[in-house]
Amino acid sequence: MTGDGGKFRLQLLGPFGLFDPAGMRIEIRGRKEMALVALLAASPDGVCARGWLQGLLWGRSDDEHAQASLRRVLSDLRKVAQAGGSPLIDSENGRAWINFAHLDVDIREPAGRTSGRLFLEGLDVRGADAFEDWLREQRGVSEEPTAPVTRGAGFSSAALWAPPARRRPSIAVLRFGLVSTDQDEADLADGLAEDLIGGLSKSRLLVVCSRHSSLSIDAARPAGEICTQLDVDYTLQGSVRRAGDMVRVSVALVNGRQDRTIWSAKYDRHISDLLVIQDQITGSILATLEPALLGHEESRSLAARPRELSHWDLLMLGRWHFWRATFPDWEKARKFYARALELAPQDAPTRSHLALCMLGEIWGGAAADPEAQAAAAYQTALDAVSIDGSDAYGHYVLGTIATILGRFDQAAAEQHRAREINPYLAAATGELGRLALFDGRLDEAFTLSDQAIAASPNDPHLFVWFRTKALASFIAGRYEEAIPHAAAACARSPHQFFLHYLLAACHAAVGDRPRALRALQEGQRLLPGYSEQMIGRAMPFTDATHLERYLEALWKAGWGREIGMILPMAPAAATSRVAHVRA
């Protein structure tokens, strides 16, 4: 059927129907053919990944059968109608699409929202459980015509019939509940809520509901109702209870859309100075809450369907792969960040995350030209700070990259600037501890690392801070003390190969060769070619003897000998090292 200047019309409200420009019905017999047309027409741009369509409609079949079935259905649909000299429905390069330029769809029209007709009435695709779930979801939306569709927007059929693009998560801090009428408790509760709103607003990865809106709502209402009214994704709820000279603050982060508690904690303090207590608890909550929320967001993005990936999804997927810390994951992370930047070129956090990923590849020896990549990472981080100079995490990343370039004064200045902007950014505190370690200020390295660990005990950077403590103990000659810190770093991030090498060095330093060799074997399994140059780049000690002592311990563990690893060291350096260790 060929269109003659007019538009085809697709009816998805009520029974399925496709009509040519003259109003004649076009026969589509198969239920999966109808379902596929509906899936394409319900997508915001009319385009779907073939793999996603295949999973929804033939999820029970093996891949080969499902691919063949999808090819057959698409081939049949290509023959259904020609529009402007091309098929109304076509596919290429892993995608399938429907041509909206020659098609009117009832669900994309304003009147569709209030029609009262059931979406795809009578359509039942047996054996396609995923499609049935999608269909129930769409029908559930259509049965609530008065519900808001998108933030601050009017009617949008694309938002109504397909899941909206995920955005930065939004959160409302609710007024803390009170058990008694004690005025001190009331002051603490109000102060905590206000400080938390101010602290969360410093993050560039969250959207924070205004104080006026969030603190005026009844916190006893169901979280789902509150999130709908305030148009947010999460609520932070809390309570204050006093018993004698003790006060307990309980908090919970709730995903209101899913009615799930994502994170909770309680803080017990002796009542002395309420303002000090308020500052302590606020800092603890803020340093812990964002990593917990972002971890949940990463999991949600991992479950997203390929065609639904928004800028936010791509950023979260990049974060998830980056912290996995394997070479394939770093490569995937860079690709996700690059795709995210295509959608939002001026997004500073995306540039900062990309720069940190490039730095990780240098530390791991994956960069073909470390010097060139370090310069590129620095420029990427500098661009992020230029776009948004008030993003604390951007300054943290820029300072971290400055370290690998040997610009230690700038590195420290950037971390101090990050803490000025956001005093609750534990990553900046931990990085200052790492800088103190390399400069030989070991007591300061311990103190700052402990502060970062206490502030954010579930932070993805946690392994870095335990590594700092392990190295500081090692350099101080307290090898027995270094072992549990190195083990704690490995436990927090077992994918990080260099942590196992560190553990091997610590065991070797106390003469425990069997444990040293086991740790070394795990490090080699993760990265066989860990060279002296790579170690020196990741550990820029100002006192060269500190690096020398660490390398000697690795040699004692068997690095480069017992397990057959040949390192690309300069011959003179290699000979000197072997002779020194054997002596």
PyMOL commands that set and color helices and strands:
alter all, ss='L'
color gray80, all
select helices_A, chain A and resi 31-42+50-58+63-78+100-102+106-108+110-114+129-142+157-161+183-200+211-215+223-230+274-302+306-308+311-324+327-343+348-363+370-387+392-404+408-421+426-438+442-455+462-475+479-492+497-509+513-526+532-538+544-557+571-582
alter helices_A, ss='H'
color red, helices_A
select strands_A, chain A and resi 8-11+17-19+47-49+82-83+86-87+89-92+95-98+103-105+170-173+177-178+207-208+234-243+246-255+260-270
alter strands_A, ss='S'
color yellow, strands_A
deselect
rebuild
show_as cartoon
